[in-house]
């Protein structure tokens, strides 16, 4: 992405009222969006993801205070509702990624990035990304219906097909989308879910049909590459004096949106101490301690809590028991040894016994009042068994293995086994997943195709669809 385009998108976020917070760039390259942030955004806590190791390592050196992961976006574990803004240029392509949470939607990679970004931005937050024009213009409206139910399209700008020619050496028509997340999913189908036509009769998203000023060029059929009968559309700008930066800023100026700080009532001076960006390792709606002070995580923020000293001590001890309990669950799911299990159970028993001796049972009224706002309180209550007479005893987790290790099947020997695993895991035939655990022998198929086509075996390549057939 050219720095001028990144700069315009960041400026738009400031125009909408964003003044810093948790910012994610899920396909960051070397970080042009981070490098072009205006002053009001520079106090943000930055998170980046980059699949390419070289680009990712360059970004780590350029932005040493940012939290940058060199991996695929599908492998990240950021919590939902954590970020204030997701910004960047998502990958385009007619292929899918494997992510169990989204596999059922059958998204192409660009639509997958949009869907996951929306989940991870907080209500009222903004997803401001560049994506292929196919997201808005494809005949099938499924992805647009999905996005519209979860976010409002506050604006979009269509870039000319030469926008990335200088930086990426490619000609592609892309859109900048500004999606503001709704408080909750609603059943809605606004106009932009459907297609319209331009003045010269070319199919285009109804948003651009109604707002042609938001296209930095005109739509044409690409006959240069696809022939005279082409129905493939491109956005073309033949103005020799065209200035991308000026034109894009002018178009963005037409977009009206308002980002408000999420549930912040304190003034700016108080926010630095009373409200801090959330730690992604802290579960949503739970207590935690940061620099010795008690905080409560609410989506993308952690809010400082003032409670009595006794209540804070109860919460601190319950937080320690919670952490050990979670670790005990995790190691069982990962298939721990008996020795590892015994060590962790021994620690849990020590912490629990000390807590009960000082504060009573976890399910007692005083402890319930202190910890009931924490979403893990029911988990801690499950550590105790209470009979009809109110007597409390320890649950089996203190002494026994209560969770069976999760079995991960990463290789099977036959196509039938791959099919059975796919149906068991997803409830349908997930071809991409099947090919990830089973490598078919296609030698005979390639030889037959080579014989029919007159090509050599080495020249034959088979797509996933061809393998399915």
C-alpha positions as a Markdown table, in Angstrom:
| # | Residue | x | y | z |
|---|---|---|---|---|
| 1 | Unk | 0.0 | 0.0 | 0.0 |
| 2 | Unk | 1.4 | 3.4 | -0.9 |
| 3 | Unk | 2.0 | 5.7 | 2.1 |
| 4 | Unk | -0.3 | 8.4 | 0.6 |
| 5 | Unk | -3.3 | 6.0 | 0.6 |
| 6 | Unk | -2.4 | 4.8 | 4.1 |
| 7 | Unk | -2.1 | 8.4 | 5.2 |
| 8 | Unk | -5.6 | 9.2 | 3.8 |
| 9 | Unk | -7.2 | 6.3 | 5.6 |
| 10 | Unk | -5.6 | 7.2 | 8.9 |
| 11 | Unk | -6.6 | 10.8 | 8.5 |
| 12 | Unk | -10.2 | 9.6 | 7.9 |
| 13 | Unk | -10.2 | 7.8 | 11.3 |
| 14 | Unk | -9.1 | 11.1 | 13.0 |
| 15 | Unk | -11.8 | 12.9 | 11.0 |
| 16 | Unk | -14.3 | 10.4 | 12.5 |
| 17 | Unk | -13.1 | 11.2 | 16.1 |
| 18 | Unk | -10.6 | 8.5 | 16.8 |
| 19 | Unk | -7.9 | 9.7 | 19.2 |
| 20 | Unk | -6.0 | 6.6 | 20.1 |
| 21 | Unk | -6.6 | 3.1 | 21.5 |
| 22 | Unk | -5.9 | -0.5 | 20.4 |
| 23 | Unk | -5.1 | -0.7 | 16.7 |
| 24 | Unk | -4.7 | -3.9 | 14.7 |
| 25 | Unk | -3.2 | -4.2 | 11.2 |
| 26 | Unk | -3.9 | -7.9 | 10.2 |
| 27 | Unk | -1.8 | -8.0 | 7.0 |
| 28 | Unk | 0.8 | -5.3 | 7.6 |
| 29 | Unk | 3.7 | -5.9 | 5.2 |
| 30 | Unk | 6.4 | -3.7 | 6.5 |
| 31 | Unk | 3.9 | -1.4 | 8.3 |
| 32 | Unk | 3.1 | 1.6 | 6.0 |
| 33 | Unk | -0.1 | 2.2 | 8.0 |
| 34 | Unk | 1.8 | 2.4 | 11.3 |
| 35 | Unk | 4.3 | 4.7 | 9.7 |
| 36 | Unk | 1.7 | 7.2 | 8.4 |
| 37 | Unk | -0.3 | 7.7 | 11.5 |
| 38 | Unk | -1.1 | 11.4 | 12.3 |
| 39 | Unk | -0.3 | 12.8 | 15.8 |
| 40 | Unk | -3.7 | 12.1 | 17.4 |
| 41 | Unk | -3.3 | 8.3 | 16.7 |
| 42 | Unk | 0.3 | 8.0 | 17.8 |
| 43 | Unk | -0.5 | 7.2 | 21.4 |
| 44 | Unk | -2.3 | 4.1 | 20.3 |
| 45 | Unk | -1.2 | 0.6 | 21.3 |
| 46 | Unk | -0.3 | -1.1 | 18.0 |
| 47 | Unk | -0.7 | -4.7 | 17.0 |
| 48 | Unk | 0.4 | -6.2 | 13.7 |
| 49 | Unk | 0.2 | -9.5 | 11.9 |
| 50 | Unk | 2.3 | -10.4 | 8.8 |
| 51 | Unk | 2.7 | -13.9 | 7.2 |
| 52 | Unk | 5.9 | -13.1 | 5.3 |
| 53 | Unk | 8.9 | -13.5 | 7.6 |
| 54 | Unk | 11.1 | -11.0 | 5.9 |
| 55 | Unk | 8.4 | -8.2 | 5.9 |
| 56 | Unk | 7.5 | -9.1 | 9.4 |
| 57 | Unk | 11.0 | -8.8 | 10.7 |
| 58 | Unk | 11.5 | -5.5 | 9.0 |
| 59 | Unk | 8.3 | -4.3 | 10.6 |
| 60 | Unk | 9.5 | -5.5 | 14.0 |
| 61 | Unk | 12.6 | -3.4 | 13.6 |
| 62 | Unk | 10.8 | -0.3 | 12.3 |
| 63 | Unk | 8.1 | -0.4 | 15.1 |
| 64 | Unk | 9.8 | -1.9 | 18.1 |
| 65 | Unk | 7.1 | -0.8 | 20.6 |
| 66 | Unk | 4.4 | -2.6 | 18.5 |
| 67 | Unk | 3.2 | -6.1 | 19.2 |
| 68 | Unk | 3.9 | -7.8 | 15.9 |
| 69 | Unk | 3.2 | -11.5 | 15.2 |
| 70 | Unk | 4.8 | -13.2 | 12.2 |
| 71 | Unk | 2.1 | -15.7 | 11.3 |
| 72 | Unk | -1.2 | -15.9 | 9.4 |
| 73 | Unk | -4.2 | -14.0 | 10.7 |
| 74 | Unk | -6.0 | -17.3 | 11.1 |
| 75 | Unk | -3.4 | -18.4 | 13.7 |
| 76 | Unk | -3.8 | -15.4 | 15.9 |
| 77 | Unk | -5.8 | -15.6 | 19.2 |
| 78 | Unk | -6.7 | -12.0 | 19.8 |
| 79 | Unk | -10.0 | -11.8 | 21.8 |
| 80 | Unk | -13.2 | -10.5 | 20.2 |
| 81 | Unk | -14.2 | -6.9 | 20.9 |
| 82 | Unk | -10.6 | -6.0 | 21.8 |
| 83 | Unk | -9.6 | -3.4 | 19.2 |
| 84 | Unk | -10.8 | 0.1 | 18.7 |
| 85 | Unk | -9.7 | 0.1 | 15.0 |
| 86 | Unk | -8.7 | -2.5 | 12.5 |
| 87 | Unk | -6.9 | -0.9 | 9.5 |
| 88 | Unk | -4.9 | -2.1 | 6.5 |
| 89 | Unk | -4.9 | -3.8 | 3.1 |
| 90 | Unk | -6.3 | -7.3 | 3.3 |
| 91 | Unk | -5.0 | -10.1 | 1.0 |
| 92 | Unk | -7.1 | -10.6 | -2.2 |
| 93 | Unk | -7.6 | -14.0 | -3.7 |
| 94 | Unk | -9.9 | -16.7 | -4.9 |
| 95 | Unk | -8.8 | -19.1 | -2.2 |
| 96 | Unk | -9.7 | -19.8 | 1.4 |
| 97 | Unk | -7.9 | -20.1 | 4.8 |
| 98 | Unk | -8.5 | -22.7 | 7.4 |
| 99 | Unk | -10.1 | -21.3 | 10.5 |
| 100 | Unk | -12.6 | -23.6 | 12.4 |
| 101 | Unk | -14.6 | -20.6 | 13.6 |
| 102 | Unk | -15.3 | -19.3 | 10.1 |
| 103 | Unk | -15.0 | -22.4 | 7.8 |
| 104 | Unk | -18.8 | -22.9 | 7.7 |
| 105 | Unk | -19.1 | -19.5 | 5.8 |
| 106 | Unk | -16.9 | -20.7 | 3.0 |
| 107 | Unk | -15.3 | -17.2 | 2.7 |
| 108 | Unk | -12.6 | -16.2 | 0.2 |
| 109 | Unk | -9.5 | -14.9 | 2.0 |
| 110 | Unk | -10.4 | -11.2 | 1.7 |
| 111 | Unk | -14.0 | -11.7 | 3.0 |
| 112 | Unk | -12.6 | -13.9 | 5.8 |
| 113 | Unk | -10.3 | -11.0 | 6.9 |
| 114 | Unk | -13.3 | -8.6 | 7.0 |
| 115 | Unk | -15.4 | -11.1 | 9.0 |
| 116 | Unk | -12.7 | -11.8 | 11.6 |
| 117 | Unk | -11.7 | -8.1 | 11.8 |
| 118 | Unk | -15.4 | -7.2 | 12.6 |
| 119 | Unk | -15.5 | -9.7 | 15.4 |
| 120 | Unk | -12.3 | -8.4 | 17.0 |
| 121 | Unk | -13.2 | -4.7 | 16.9 |
| 122 | Unk | -15.3 | -3.4 | 19.7 |
| 123 | Unk | -18.9 | -2.1 | 19.3 |
| 124 | Unk | -18.7 | 1.4 | 17.8 |
| 125 | Unk | -15.2 | 0.6 | 16.6 |
| 126 | Unk | -14.1 | 1.0 | 12.9 |
| 127 | Unk | -12.8 | -1.5 | 10.4 |
| 128 | Unk | -11.1 | 0.6 | 7.7 |
| 129 | Unk | -9.5 | -1.6 | 5.1 |
| 130 | Unk | -8.7 | -2.0 | 1.4 |
| 131 | Unk | -10.3 | -5.0 | -0.2 |
| 132 | Unk | -11.0 | -6.2 | -3.8 |
| 133 | Unk | -14.0 | -4.7 | -5.6 |
| 134 | Unk | -15.4 | -8.2 | -5.5 |
| 135 | Unk | -16.6 | -7.8 | -1.9 |
| 136 | Unk | -19.0 | -5.1 | -3.0 |
| 137 | Unk | -19.6 | -6.0 | -6.6 |
| 138 | Unk | -19.9 | -9.8 | -6.7 |
| 139 | Unk | -23.3 | -11.1 | -7.8 |
| 140 | Unk | -23.7 | -13.3 | -4.7 |
| 141 | Unk | -24.6 | -10.9 | -1.8 |
| 142 | Unk | -23.9 | -13.4 | 1.0 |
| 143 | Unk | -20.8 | -11.6 | 2.4 |
| 144 | Unk | -22.5 | -8.2 | 2.2 |
| 145 | Unk | -25.5 | -9.5 | 4.1 |
| 146 | Unk | -23.1 | -11.0 | 6.7 |
| 147 | Unk | -21.3 | -7.6 | 7.1 |
| 148 | Unk | -24.5 | -5.5 | 7.1 |
| 149 | Unk | -25.9 | -7.5 | 10.0 |
| 150 | Unk | -22.9 | -6.7 | 12.0 |
| 151 | Unk | -21.7 | -3.3 | 10.9 |
| 152 | Unk | -22.9 | -0.1 | 9.2 |
| 153 | Unk | -21.1 | 0.9 | 5.9 |
| 154 | Unk | -20.4 | 4.5 | 6.8 |
| 155 | Unk | -18.6 | 5.0 | 3.5 |
| 156 | Unk | -16.6 | 3.5 | 0.7 |
| 157 | Unk | -14.2 | 4.7 | -2.0 |
| 158 | Unk | -13.4 | 2.9 | -5.2 |
| 159 | Unk | -9.8 | 3.3 | -6.3 |
| 160 | Unk | -8.6 | 3.3 | -9.9 |
| 161 | Unk | -7.0 | 0.1 | -11.2 |
| 162 | Unk | -3.6 | 1.9 | -11.2 |
| 163 | Unk | -3.6 | 2.7 | -7.5 |
| 164 | Unk | -1.1 | 0.0 | -6.6 |
| 165 | Unk | 0.9 | 0.0 | -9.8 |
| 166 | Unk | 3.9 | 1.9 | -8.5 |
| 167 | Unk | 4.2 | 0.2 | -5.2 |
| 168 | Unk | 3.0 | -3.4 | -5.9 |
| 169 | Unk | 3.5 | -3.5 | -9.7 |
| 170 | Unk | -0.1 | -4.7 | -10.2 |
| 171 | Unk | -3.3 | -3.3 | -11.8 |
| 172 | Unk | -6.3 | -4.1 | -9.7 |
| 173 | Unk | -9.5 | -2.4 | -8.8 |
| 174 | Unk | -9.9 | -2.1 | -5.1 |
| 175 | Unk | -12.2 | -0.4 | -2.6 |
| 176 | Unk | -11.6 | 1.3 | 0.7 |
| 177 | Unk | -14.4 | 0.2 | 3.2 |
| 178 | Unk | -15.2 | 2.0 | 6.4 |
| 179 | Unk | -17.4 | -0.4 | 8.5 |
| 180 | Unk | -18.5 | 0.7 | 12.0 |
| 181 | Unk | -19.4 | -2.3 | 14.2 |
| 182 | Unk | -23.0 | -2.4 | 15.6 |
| 183 | Unk | -23.7 | -3.0 | 19.3 |
| 184 | Unk | -25.3 | -6.3 | 18.3 |
| 185 | Unk | -26.2 | -8.4 | 15.3 |
| 186 | Unk | -29.4 | -7.3 | 13.6 |
| 187 | Unk | -31.5 | -8.7 | 10.7 |
| 188 | Unk | -31.1 | -6.0 | 8.1 |
| 189 | Unk | -30.6 | -5.7 | 4.4 |
| 190 | Unk | -29.6 | -2.2 | 3.4 |
| 191 | Unk | -29.3 | -1.1 | -0.3 |
| 192 | Unk | -25.6 | -1.7 | -0.4 |
| 193 | Unk | -26.1 | -5.4 | 0.0 |
| 194 | Unk | -27.5 | -5.4 | -3.6 |
| 195 | Unk | -26.2 | -4.3 | -6.9 |
| 196 | Unk | -27.2 | -1.4 | -9.1 |
| 197 | Unk | -25.9 | 0.0 | -12.5 |
| 198 | Unk | -23.9 | 2.9 | -13.5 |
| 199 | Unk | -25.1 | 5.5 | -16.1 |
| 200 | Unk | -23.6 | 3.4 | -18.9 |
| 201 | Unk | -25.3 | 0.3 | -17.7 |
| 202 | Unk | -22.4 | -1.5 | -15.9 |
| 203 | Unk | -23.3 | -3.6 | -12.9 |
| 204 | Unk | -21.8 | -2.1 | -9.7 |
| 205 | Unk | -22.7 | -2.0 | -6.0 |
| 206 | Unk | -25.7 | 0.2 | -5.3 |
| 207 | Unk | -23.6 | 2.4 | -3.0 |
| 208 | Unk | -21.5 | 3.5 | -5.9 |
| 209 | Unk | -24.5 | 3.7 | -8.3 |
| 210 | Unk | -26.0 | 6.2 | -5.8 |
| 211 | Unk | -22.6 | 7.9 | -5.0 |
| 212 | Unk | -20.6 | 8.0 | -8.2 |
| 213 | Unk | -18.5 | 10.7 | -6.7 |
| 214 | Unk | -17.0 | 8.0 | -4.4 |
| 215 | Unk | -15.4 | 6.3 | -7.4 |
| 216 | Unk | -12.1 | 7.8 | -8.4 |
| 217 | Unk | -12.6 | 6.9 | -12.1 |
| 218 | Unk | -15.3 | 5.3 | -14.3 |
| 219 | Unk | -16.3 | 1.7 | -14.6 |
| 220 | Unk | -15.5 | -0.1 | -17.9 |
| 221 | Unk | -15.3 | -3.6 | -19.2 |
| 222 | Unk | -11.8 | -4.8 | -19.4 |
| 223 | Unk | -11.5 | -5.7 | -23.1 |
| 224 | Unk | -7.7 | -5.2 | -23.1 |
| 225 | Unk | -7.0 | -8.4 | -21.1 |
| 226 | Unk | -10.3 | -10.4 | -21.4 |
| 227 | Unk | -11.3 | -9.7 | -25.0 |
| 228 | Unk | -14.1 | -7.8 | -26.7 |
| 229 | Unk | -16.9 | -9.9 | -25.0 |
| 230 | Unk | -15.4 | -9.3 | -21.5 |
| 231 | Unk | -17.8 | -8.7 | -18.6 |
| 232 | Unk | -15.0 | -8.2 | -16.2 |
| 233 | Unk | -15.2 | -4.6 | -14.9 |
| 234 | Unk | -12.4 | -2.2 | -13.9 |
| 235 | Unk | -12.3 | 1.3 | -12.6 |
| 236 | Unk | -10.3 | 3.5 | -15.0 |
| 237 | Unk | -9.0 | 7.0 | -14.6 |
| 238 | Unk | -7.3 | 8.4 | -17.7 |
| 239 | Unk | -6.8 | 11.9 | -16.4 |
| 240 | Unk | -3.1 | 12.8 | -16.9 |
| 241 | Unk | -3.3 | 15.3 | -14.0 |
| 242 | Unk | -4.9 | 12.9 | -11.6 |
| 243 | Unk | -3.6 | 13.3 | -8.0 |
| 244 | Unk | -4.5 | 10.3 | -5.9 |
| 245 | Unk | -3.9 | 12.0 | -2.6 |
| 246 | Unk | -6.1 | 15.0 | -3.3 |
| 247 | Unk | -8.8 | 13.0 | -4.9 |
| 248 | Unk | -8.9 | 10.4 | -2.1 |
| 249 | Unk | -9.0 | 13.1 | 0.6 |
| 250 | Unk | -11.8 | 14.8 | -1.2 |
| 251 | Unk | -13.9 | 11.7 | -1.4 |
| 252 | Unk | -13.2 | 10.8 | 2.2 |
| 253 | Unk | -14.4 | 14.3 | 3.2 |
| 254 | Unk | -17.9 | 13.2 | 2.0 |
| 255 | Unk | -18.1 | 10.5 | 4.6 |
| 256 | Unk | -19.8 | 11.3 | 7.9 |
| 257 | Unk | -19.1 | 9.1 | 10.9 |
| 258 | Unk | -18.6 | 9.5 | 14.6 |
| 259 | Unk | -16.4 | 7.3 | 16.7 |
| 260 | Unk | -16.8 | 7.8 | 20.4 |
| 261 | Unk | -14.6 | 6.5 | 23.2 |
| 262 | Unk | -16.1 | 3.3 | 24.5 |
| 263 | Unk | -17.9 | 3.9 | 27.8 |
| 264 | Unk | -15.4 | 6.5 | 28.8 |
| 265 | Unk | -16.8 | 9.1 | 31.2 |
| 266 | Unk | -13.5 | 10.3 | 32.8 |
| 267 | Unk | -11.7 | 13.3 | 31.4 |
| 268 | Unk | -8.5 | 12.9 | 29.5 |
| 269 | Unk | -6.3 | 13.4 | 32.6 |
| 270 | Unk | -8.1 | 10.7 | 34.5 |
| 271 | Unk | -8.1 | 8.2 | 31.6 |
| 272 | Unk | -4.4 | 7.5 | 31.7 |
| 273 | Unk | -4.7 | 6.1 | 35.2 |
| 274 | Unk | -8.4 | 5.0 | 35.5 |
| 275 | Unk | -8.8 | 3.4 | 32.0 |
| 276 | Unk | -6.0 | 1.6 | 30.1 |
| 277 | Unk | -6.0 | -0.5 | 26.9 |
| 278 | Unk | -7.0 | -4.1 | 27.6 |
| 279 | Unk | -4.4 | -6.9 | 27.8 |
| 280 | Unk | -5.4 | -9.5 | 25.2 |
| 281 | Unk | -4.3 | -12.2 | 27.6 |
| 282 | Unk | -7.0 | -11.1 | 30.1 |
| 283 | Unk | -10.4 | -12.7 | 29.4 |
| 284 | Unk | -13.3 | -10.3 | 28.8 |
| 285 | Unk | -15.4 | -9.2 | 31.8 |
| 286 | Unk | -12.8 | -10.5 | 34.4 |
| 287 | Unk | -10.7 | -8.9 | 37.1 |
| 288 | Unk | -7.0 | -8.6 | 36.8 |
| 289 | Unk | -4.1 | -6.8 | 38.5 |
| 290 | Unk | -1.9 | -4.4 | 36.7 |
| 291 | Unk | 1.1 | -2.8 | 38.5 |
| 292 | Unk | -0.5 | -3.9 | 41.7 |
| 293 | Unk | -3.9 | -2.2 | 41.1 |
| 294 | Unk | -7.2 | -3.9 | 40.5 |
| 295 | Unk | -8.8 | -3.6 | 37.0 |
| 296 | Unk | -11.8 | -5.0 | 35.3 |
| 297 | Unk | -11.7 | -5.7 | 31.6 |
| 298 | Unk | -14.6 | -4.5 | 29.5 |
| 299 | Unk | -14.0 | -5.2 | 25.8 |
| 300 | Unk | -11.1 | -3.0 | 24.6 |
| 301 | Unk | -10.4 | -1.4 | 27.9 |
| 302 | Unk | -9.5 | -2.2 | 31.5 |
| 303 | Unk | -11.1 | 0.0 | 34.1 |
| 304 | Unk | -9.6 | 0.6 | 37.5 |
| 305 | Unk | -11.9 | -0.6 | 40.4 |
| 306 | Unk | -12.0 | 0.8 | 43.9 |
| 307 | Unk | -13.2 | -1.7 | 46.4 |
| 308 | Unk | -12.6 | -2.3 | 50.1 |
| 309 | Unk | -9.3 | -3.8 | 51.1 |
| 310 | Unk | -10.9 | -7.1 | 52.2 |
| 311 | Unk | -12.8 | -7.4 | 48.9 |
| 312 | Unk | -9.6 | -6.7 | 47.0 |
| 313 | Unk | -7.8 | -9.4 | 48.9 |
| 314 | Unk | -10.6 | -11.9 | 48.2 |
| 315 | Unk | -10.5 | -11.0 | 44.5 |
| 316 | Unk | -6.7 | -11.3 | 44.4 |
| 317 | Unk | -6.8 | -14.8 | 45.9 |
| 318 | Unk | -9.7 | -15.9 | 43.7 |
| 319 | Unk | -7.8 | -14.6 | 40.7 |
| 320 | Unk | -4.8 | -16.8 | 41.6 |
| 321 | Unk | -7.1 | -19.8 | 42.0 |
| 322 | Unk | -8.7 | -19.0 | 38.6 |
| 323 | Unk | -5.3 | -18.9 | 36.9 |
| 324 | Unk | -4.3 | -22.3 | 38.3 |
| 325 | Unk | -7.7 | -23.8 | 37.4 |
| 326 | Unk | -7.4 | -22.5 | 33.8 |
| 327 | Unk | -3.9 | -23.9 | 33.6 |
| 328 | Unk | -5.1 | -27.3 | 34.9 |
| 329 | Unk | -7.8 | -27.4 | 32.2 |
| 330 | Unk | -5.3 | -26.4 | 29.5 |
| 331 | Unk | -2.7 | -29.0 | 30.3 |
| 332 | Unk | -5.4 | -31.8 | 30.4 |
| 333 | Unk | -6.6 | -30.8 | 27.0 |
| 334 | Unk | -3.0 | -30.8 | 25.7 |
| 335 | Unk | -2.5 | -34.4 | 27.0 |
| 336 | Unk | -0.3 | -33.8 | 30.1 |
| 337 | Unk | 1.6 | -36.5 | 32.0 |
| 338 | Unk | 0.4 | -37.9 | 35.3 |
| 339 | Unk | 3.2 | -36.1 | 37.0 |
| 340 | Unk | 2.3 | -32.7 | 35.5 |
| 341 | Unk | -1.3 | -33.2 | 36.4 |
| 342 | Unk | -0.4 | -34.1 | 40.1 |
| 343 | Unk | 1.9 | -31.1 | 40.4 |
| 344 | Unk | -0.8 | -28.7 | 39.2 |
| 345 | Unk | -3.5 | -30.3 | 41.4 |
| 346 | Unk | -1.2 | -30.1 | 44.4 |
| 347 | Unk | -0.8 | -26.3 | 43.8 |
| 348 | Unk | -4.5 | -25.9 | 43.4 |
| 349 | Unk | -5.2 | -27.7 | 46.6 |
| 350 | Unk | -2.7 | -25.5 | 48.5 |
| 351 | Unk | -4.1 | -22.2 | 47.2 |
| 352 | Unk | -7.7 | -23.4 | 47.7 |
| 353 | Unk | -7.2 | -24.6 | 51.2 |
| 354 | Unk | -5.4 | -21.3 | 52.2 |
| 355 | Unk | -8.3 | -19.3 | 50.7 |
| 356 | Unk | -11.0 | -21.3 | 52.5 |
| 357 | Unk | -9.2 | -21.1 | 55.8 |
| 358 | Unk | -9.2 | -17.3 | 55.6 |
| 359 | Unk | -12.4 | -16.4 | 53.6 |
| 360 | Unk | -14.6 | -19.5 | 53.6 |
| 361 | Unk | -16.0 | -21.4 | 50.6 |
| 362 | Unk | -15.9 | -19.9 | 47.1 |
| 363 | Unk | -19.7 | -20.3 | 47.0 |
| 364 | Unk | -20.2 | -18.3 | 50.3 |
| 365 | Unk | -22.2 | -15.1 | 50.2 |
| 366 | Unk | -19.3 | -12.8 | 50.9 |
| 367 | Unk | -17.1 | -14.3 | 48.1 |
| 368 | Unk | -20.0 | -14.3 | 45.7 |
| 369 | Unk | -20.6 | -10.6 | 46.3 |
| 370 | Unk | -16.9 | -9.8 | 45.8 |
| 371 | Unk | -16.4 | -11.9 | 42.6 |
| 372 | Unk | -19.9 | -12.2 | 41.0 |
| 373 | Unk | -19.1 | -9.7 | 38.2 |
| 374 | Unk | -16.2 | -11.8 | 37.0 |
| 375 | Unk | -17.3 | -14.1 | 34.1 |
| 376 | Unk | -15.2 | -16.9 | 35.6 |
| 377 | Unk | -17.0 | -17.0 | 38.9 |
| 378 | Unk | -19.2 | -20.0 | 37.7 |
| 379 | Unk | -16.0 | -21.8 | 36.8 |
| 380 | Unk | -14.6 | -21.3 | 40.3 |
| 381 | Unk | -17.9 | -22.4 | 41.8 |
| 382 | Unk | -17.6 | -25.7 | 39.9 |
| 383 | Unk | -14.6 | -26.5 | 42.1 |
| 384 | Unk | -17.0 | -27.1 | 45.0 |
| 385 | Unk | -19.8 | -29.6 | 45.5 |
| 386 | Unk | -22.5 | -28.4 | 47.8 |
| 387 | Unk | -25.0 | -31.0 | 49.2 |
| 388 | Unk | -28.6 | -30.4 | 50.4 |
| 389 | Unk | -27.4 | -29.6 | 53.9 |
| 390 | Unk | -25.0 | -26.9 | 52.6 |
| 391 | Unk | -21.9 | -28.9 | 53.3 |
| 392 | Unk | -19.1 | -28.1 | 50.8 |
| 393 | Unk | -16.5 | -30.5 | 49.5 |
| 394 | Unk | -13.9 | -30.4 | 46.8 |
| 395 | Unk | -14.8 | -31.4 | 43.3 |
| 396 | Unk | -13.0 | -34.2 | 41.3 |
| 397 | Unk | -10.8 | -31.7 | 39.6 |
| 398 | Unk | -8.6 | -31.5 | 42.7 |
| 399 | Unk | -7.8 | -35.2 | 42.6 |
| 400 | Unk | -8.7 | -36.8 | 39.2 |
| 401 | Unk | -8.2 | -36.1 | 35.5 |
| 402 | Unk | -11.6 | -34.7 | 34.5 |
| 403 | Unk | -10.9 | -33.6 | 30.9 |
| 404 | Unk | -10.0 | -35.9 | 28.1 |
| 405 | Unk | -7.1 | -34.7 | 25.9 |
| 406 | Unk | -8.2 | -33.2 | 22.6 |
| 407 | Unk | -7.2 | -35.4 | 19.7 |
| 408 | Unk | -5.9 | -33.6 | 16.7 |
| 409 | Unk | -5.9 | -35.5 | 13.5 |
| 410 | Unk | -3.3 | -34.1 | 11.2 |
| 411 | Unk | -2.9 | -37.1 | 8.7 |
| 412 | Unk | -5.1 | -39.9 | 7.4 |
| 413 | Unk | -4.3 | -42.6 | 4.9 |
| 414 | Unk | -7.4 | -42.7 | 2.7 |
| 415 | Unk | -9.9 | -40.3 | 1.1 |
| 416 | Unk | -12.7 | -42.1 | 3.0 |
| 417 | Unk | -11.0 | -41.4 | 6.3 |
| 418 | Unk | -10.6 | -37.7 | 5.3 |
| 419 | Unk | -14.3 | -37.5 | 4.4 |
| 420 | Unk | -15.3 | -39.1 | 7.7 |
| 421 | Unk | -13.1 | -36.7 | 9.8 |
| 422 | Unk | -14.4 | -33.7 | 7.8 |
| 423 | Unk | -18.1 | -34.6 | 8.3 |
| 424 | Unk | -17.4 | -35.3 | 12.0 |
| 425 | Unk | -15.6 | -32.0 | 12.5 |
| 426 | Unk | -17.7 | -29.7 | 10.3 |
| 427 | Unk | -20.9 | -31.5 | 9.5 |
| 428 | Unk | -20.2 | -31.2 | 5.7 |
| 429 | Unk | -17.5 | -32.0 | 3.1 |
| 430 | Unk | -14.8 | -29.4 | 3.7 |
| 431 | Unk | -12.5 | -30.1 | 0.8 |
| 432 | Unk | -9.8 | -27.7 | 1.9 |
| 433 | Unk | -9.6 | -29.4 | 5.3 |
| 434 | Unk | -9.6 | -32.9 | 3.7 |
| 435 | Unk | -6.7 | -31.9 | 1.5 |
| 436 | Unk | -4.8 | -30.6 | 4.6 |
| 437 | Unk | -4.9 | -34.1 | 6.3 |
| 438 | Unk | -4.8 | -36.3 | 3.2 |
| 439 | Unk | -2.5 | -36.1 | 0.2 |
| 440 | Unk | -4.1 | -38.1 | -2.7 |
| 441 | Unk | -2.0 | -39.9 | -5.2 |
| 442 | Unk | -2.9 | -38.1 | -8.5 |
| 443 | Unk | -0.2 | -39.7 | -10.6 |
| 444 | Unk | -2.7 | -41.8 | -12.7 |
| 445 | Unk | -5.1 | -38.9 | -13.1 |
| 446 | Unk | -2.3 | -36.7 | -14.3 |
| 447 | Unk | -1.2 | -39.3 | -16.8 |
| 448 | Unk | -4.7 | -39.6 | -18.2 |
| 449 | Unk | -5.1 | -35.9 | -18.5 |
| 450 | Unk | -1.7 | -35.6 | -20.2 |
| 451 | Unk | -2.7 | -38.2 | -22.7 |
| 452 | Unk | -6.0 | -36.5 | -23.5 |
| 453 | Unk | -4.6 | -33.0 | -23.7 |
| 454 | Unk | -1.3 | -33.8 | -25.4 |
| 455 | Unk | 0.7 | -32.2 | -22.6 |
| 456 | Unk | 3.5 | -33.7 | -20.5 |
| 457 | Unk | 2.8 | -35.0 | -17.0 |
| 458 | Unk | 4.9 | -32.2 | -15.5 |
| 459 | Unk | 2.7 | -29.6 | -17.3 |
| 460 | Unk | -0.5 | -30.8 | -15.7 |
| 461 | Unk | -1.6 | -29.1 | -12.5 |
| 462 | Unk | -4.9 | -30.0 | -10.8 |
| 463 | Unk | -7.0 | -27.5 | -8.8 |
| 464 | Unk | -8.9 | -28.6 | -5.8 |
| 465 | Unk | -12.1 | -28.7 | -7.9 |
| 466 | Unk | -10.5 | -31.0 | -10.4 |
| 467 | Unk | -9.4 | -33.3 | -7.6 |
| 468 | Unk | -12.9 | -33.4 | -6.2 |
| 469 | Unk | -14.2 | -34.4 | -9.6 |
